[in-house]
């Protein structure tokens, strides 16, 4: 059987509808389904209220033949999804002995005692089909109703993504067959251009065509360009994707961090490792943020020597050997200080490259000559020392994030052979 499969995504939790957490599960579910040709008909969220949950699950199953639900399968009092589904179906909850044994085995593997409340996670609606959780404790389950199916997963993103990919999608295909449409998606990460400027540059590319859509997805301070292409012929779909990507790269190539969705820290660490280069940092305005970003990347220990967080002038002079004359004549927030910090970081870290950043994050400390949002990035190598100045005002957290990202982007550009301008400020 070959047909178009449409899905509805439903996320559950008071913390979602109250804005306490960002609902990233919608994006995760959508990405996994669309990657195999399942289109998304709609999305919704509901709090931990059983009557509201019953109403929303019922509506979703009437709107779409496939419903994917996340959240509310934990061991606590506010986890009510299983109870709501049982009431919707007019059945009882019953202990699934096999899933309960799996939960107990999981705690044994972790070497931790299991709380009695975890037993609740094995209580499933009578007639539902368990979906084992190989990555956590709470099993999921699937129900059939009036020609539609609904699959329920825990809200933990890592568990949800793996369970959906490994077990959920195969269940959809077994029920409805492989979708006819072929879908390809690619995410291009862009830094250094505003969304409005990017939209101007790519105005013609952004026009929707049959089977093609370009989405602008800002996630400060990076903009993600997601290219979605669908059709009935694999070769044609991949040709369209390649052509559109080529146009984008030709127009904004130096602002493209990656074409595979990787972040700037992943790309930068990847280049350092590939070229067998080492890096040491000197951070002032960012307070260690760059080091934290770098060490998120698995394998960063092969290229990252360490970071000196030098907020005070005394630390700049004692640890990084910034000269008193520079601090007195130019100040800690200056091209000269950034360059000397980079040299000092490289020396202290016995590294191939020293990278530094110094500036004013605010809300206080700015002057007419150096307002809040002023910062300088320094880069030192065996053959070259340079600095770049920026004025990017905003809230304190924004300025720190921009300074950290701009420093890594400076390093990325230098490593990639992109010409750097040394006096932006």
N, C-alpha and C positions, 0 to 999 in steps of 0.2 A: 504494500500500500504506500503510495507517494502522495503527500499532501502538504499544504501550508500549515504549520503548527504555530499557534499564537499562545503566548503565556501571559499570566497576570502575576505580578510580584507583590506580596503582602508582608510587611514587617510589623512586628508586634512589640510593644513596650511603652510604658509611661515615659521612660527616659528619652525615647525617640520623639514622641509628639510634644513633649515639654521642652525640647531643644537642649537637654542636658548633654546628650552625645550626638555626634554626627552620624547619620545613618549611611554608613559605607556599604552595608549589605546589599542595598538596592543595586549599587554599581557592580558589586561582585557577581550577583545573580544574573544581572543583565548581560554582563560581559561573557560569562560562561555559556549562557543559553544562545546568545547571538553568534558566538564563535562556531556553533554547530548548525546554524541556519534556522534557529527558532526565533521568531520575531516577538517583540514585546508589545502587547496590546495596551497595558496600563500598569500603574503602580499605585499602592495606597498604604497607609499606616494606620494603626489603631492602638489604643492604650490597653492596659491590663484590666479591662472590664468585660466580664463574660458576655452579657447581652450584646455589647457593641462588637465583640469579637465574632459571635455567632452571626450577627447581621453582615459583617464585612466578609467573612469566609463564604457565606451563602451567596452574597452578591458577586464575589470574585469567581466562584465556580459557575455562576450563570453567565458571566461575561466572557469567560475563556475556558477552553477545554483542558488547559494545564494551569495549575496554580502552584506557585512555589512560596512557601511561608517560612519566615525565620523568626525565632525568639519565643520565649515563654516556656521552654522545656527544662528549665533548671530545677533545683531542689527546694527553692524557697517559696514562701507563701504567695508572692506576686507572680509566680510562674503558673499560668492558668490555661495555657493553650490546649493541653490534652483534655482537660475538663470541658472546655468550650466545644471542642470537636465532638466529644461523647454526647453532649446535650443536643448539638445540631443533628446528630444521627439518631438520637433517641436510644442510645445504648449505654451500658455501664463501662467504667474503667476496670480493667483486670490486670493482675500482675503477670507480666511476660517473664516466665522463669528463666528462659535462655538469655534475655537481655539483662536481667538482674544478675545472673552469673557473670556476664561480661563486665558489668559495672564493678562487681566485687573483684574480679581478676585485675581490672585496671588499677584499683587501689593497691592491690598486692604488688603489682609491677612497680608502682611509685613508692612502695614502702611506707604508705600512709594509712592510718585507720579510716574506715569508711563511716561517715555519719549516718544515722538512721534515716535522716531526711533524704539521702540519695536513693532510697528505695522508691521514692515517689517518681523518679525518672523512668522507672520500668513499668509504671502503670499506663497502659495504652488502651485506647477505645476498642471494644470488642469488634472484631471483624477487620480491623486495620492491619496493614502489612508492615512489619517492623523494617526500619532501615538502620542496620548496625552502624555504630560510630566507632571506627578504628582509630580515632584521633582524640577522643575525649570520653566523657562518661555518658552524656545524654543520648539515647538512641533517637533517631527520627522515625517517622512512620508515614504511610501513604493510605489514602482512602479513595474509593470510587463512588461517584454519585451522579446520576442522570447523564451518563456519558462523558463526564469530566473526571479528572483526577486532581488531587491536591496532595502535595508532599510537604511535610513539616520537618524543619531542621532546627538545631540549636542556633542561638544567635551569635555564638563565638565565631568571628570571621574565618579563622584558620580551619576550624572544623567544618563550617558550612561549605566553604569553597571546595574542600577535598571530597566531602560526602556527595555534593551535587555532581561533581565531575566524575567521580568513580562509580557512584551508584544511582544517582538521580537521573542523569541524562540517559543512561542505558535503559532505565525503566520507562522513560518517555518513549523511546524508540521502540521498545517491545510492545508498548500499548498502541501507538499511532503510526509506527513506521518511520523510516528516514525522511526528513523533509526534502522537498524537491529543490528548494533554493539553496544555492551555494553562497556562503557568506565569508568575506575576508575583512579584517580590520587591522589598522596600523596606527600606533600612537607616536606622534612626533613631539618631542619636548623642546620648547622654545624659551629662551631667556634673553632679556635685553630689549624687547619691543613691547609696547603697550598693546592691549587688546584692540583698541581702536586703530592704531597704526598698522597692526598685523591684518586687520580686516580690510584696510585700504589696499595694502600690498597684494592681498589674495582675493580681492573682490570678485574677480571672474571665476576663480577656482571654487569659491564658496557657493556658487549658484548650484542648487540641487538639480541633479539630472536623474533620469530613470535608473535606479539601482545604485546611485552614488549620493553620499551626504558627507559634508565636512563640518565637524562640530568644533567650536572654540570653547575650551574648558579651562578657565583660569583656576589655578590653585596656587595662590600667592607663595613665592614670587614668580612662579613658572606658569606658562600657558601651554596646555596640552592641545594639540591638534589631532583629533581622531578622524581618520579616514575610514568610512564604512562603504563597502562595495558588495553588492549582491547580484545574482543572476543565475541562469541555468547552465552556463558553460564555464568550466574552471579556467580555461585559457583566457577567455574574454574578461572574466572578473579580475584575474591577476594582471592582465595587460592594462586595464583601467587604473588599478591601484598603482602600478609602476609608473604610468604616465603622470598621474596626479602628484605622486611623491617627487618625481623628477622636477616638475615645475616648482614645487615648494622649495626644494633644495637649491635650485638655481637662483631663486629670488631672495632667500633669507638664510643661505647656507651657514654663514658664520655665527648666526644666532641660534642654530639648531644644536641642542645638546646631544640628542640621541634620536634615532628613528625606531627604537624598540621599547620606548617607555621607561628607559633607565633614568634615574636622577643624576644630577650633576656630580654628586660624590661618587656614584658608581662608575661613571664614565672616567672621571679624573683618576681614581684609584686604578682602574683598568689600564689606562695609558701608562701610568707610572710603573705598574707591574710588568707590562708588556715590554717597556724600554729599560727595565731593570734600574730604575731611578728611585732615590730615597728622598723623603720630604720631612722637614721640620717646620714648626709653626711658632709664630710670636703673635699672641692675640691680646689686644687691649679692649677695644669697644665691644667685641663679641664674647668676651669672658669664657672662652673655651668651646664656643658653639661649633667652630670649624673642626676642631679635634673630635667632637662628638659626632658630627656628620661623617667624617672620614672613617671613624671606627665603627660605624653602623655596617660598613661593607665587609663581608667575609673575605679574609685574605689580606686585609689592610695592614696587618702586622709585617707583611713582607716588604712594605715600602714606607710605612709611617714610623718615624723615629720618636716623635713626641712633640709636645707643645709647651711653651712657656706663656702663662697668662700673666701679663705684666701691666696691671692697672696703674700702679704708682710709678712716678718718675724714678724713684729710688731703685725699683726693680728693673726698670729699663736700663739704668746705668750699670747696676751691679751684675745683672745676669746676662743682659744683651749687649752690654758695652756701648750703649748709645751715649754720645759725648754730652757733657754738661753744656758745652758751648752751643750745640744744636738745640738743646731744650730751652736754653735762655734766649737764643737769637730767633729761633723759628717756632718753638713750642712743640709739645708732644703730638699735636695734631698738625702734621705737615708732611710734605714730600720727603724732606730730609730725614725726619724721624722714622718714617715708614721704611725707607731704604736701609737705614742703620739697624733697625729692628730685624729686617729680613737677613742682613748679613750676620747679625748676632745669632739668630735662630739657626742658620745654616752651620755656623761654627760650633755652637753649643750642642747641636744634634748630630754633628759629624755626618751631615746630609749633603746630597747633591744639590738640593734646592731648598732655599729658605723662603717662606711666605709669611707676610705680616699684614696686620690691619690695625689702624688706630683712628679714633674719631670721637664724635660727640653724639651720643644716643638720645640725650634729653631725659626728661623735659626741660631740665635746667642745664646751664653750662655754656650755652651758645652766646656768641657775640655778633655784632653786625658784620665783622670780617669773616667769622667762622660760625655760621648759624647751626642750630641743631639739624642733624642729618648730614653734616660734613664728615667725610672719612677718606682715608688714604690707604691704598694697598701697595705693599712693597714686595718685590720679587728679586731674589739673589741667586745667581748660578755661578759656576766657576768662571764664566766668560762675560757675564752681564749683570748689571744691577739697574732696576727701573722702578718707577712708582707711578701710580695713577690716582687722581683725585676725583671725588664724586660729591655731589650734593643731592641727596635723596631724602627729603624731609618726610616725617610721618610720626606715628606713635613710636614709643621706645622699642617695643618688640619688633615692629616693622623695620626700623632702622638697623637693629642688630641683625635681623635675618637677611636684609639686603646686603649689609656689609660682609657677612659670612659667605653668601652666595656669590657676591661680586668678586671676592677674593678667589674662590674656587674657579669662577669663570675666567678670571685673569690667568690662572694657572692652566686651565684647560686650553685657552686660546694660545698661550705660549707653547705648550706641548704640541699643539696641532699646527703650529707654524702660521697662525693668523697674526697679522701685523697688529701690534699694540701701540696705541697712542699714549704717550706718557704724561700729558698735561691737560687732562679733561677739566681740571680745576686749578 
